């Protein structure tokens, strides 16, 4: 008789799937834009991230793989804002966008365009990029790759 142990097969494929998702959601960081930095992280000046210059419509990209947990404009000082949850307690924020291209619960990959740069909630076009670890703002330069 050909009774296979289907339970073992199911367990093996479930383990492989969870390893694959764990590997793809271990954070591999990318720059959210190729534009230049205008202001660095400075909590004493209430700058909770890095601010990049740009033109309206410039692409804003996900800095790492994750899930969109917020995509709206409910916090006026940030304008059109996207929050992405990543592995290991990290959340990234992308503020002042002119157009949001992803919706809540969407899975995104590092480097994927998620928005267009704009000036919502600001007096000039810029991207404010924040990284939070367990809810606390940290200097994004600590995780972003070094510019060559």
HELIX and SHEET records of a PDB file:
HELIX    1   1 UNK A    6  UNK A   24  1                                  19    
HELIX    2   2 UNK A   43  UNK A   45  5                                   3    
HELIX    3   3 UNK A   76  UNK A   78  5                                   3    
HELIX    4   4 UNK A   87  UNK A   89  5                                   3    
HELIX    5   5 UNK A  140  UNK A  142  5                                   3    
SHEET    1   A 7 UNK A  37  UNK A  39  0                                        
SHEET    2   A 7 UNK A  50  UNK A  53 -1                                        
SHEET    3   A 7 UNK A 126  UNK A 133 -1                                        
SHEET    4   A 7 UNK A  90  UNK A 100 -1                                        
SHEET    5   A 7 UNK A  80  UNK A  85 -1                                        
SHEET    6   A 7 UNK A  66  UNK A  72 -1                                        
SHEET    7   A 7 UNK A 107  UNK A 108 -1                                        
SHEET    1   B 4 UNK A  37  UNK A  39  0                                        
SHEET    2   B 4 UNK A  50  UNK A  53 -1                                        
SHEET    3   B 4 UNK A 126  UNK A 133 -1                                        
SHEET    4   B 4 UNK A 136  UNK A 138 -1                                        
SHEET    1   C 6 UNK A  37  UNK A  39  0                                        
SHEET    2   C 6 UNK A  50  UNK A  53 -1                                        
SHEET    3   C 6 UNK A 126  UNK A 133 -1                                        
SHEET    4   C 6 UNK A  90  UNK A 100 -1                                        
SHEET    5   C 6 UNK A 113  UNK A 117 -1                                        
SHEET    6   C 6 UNK A  59  UNK A  61 -1                                        
END                                                                             
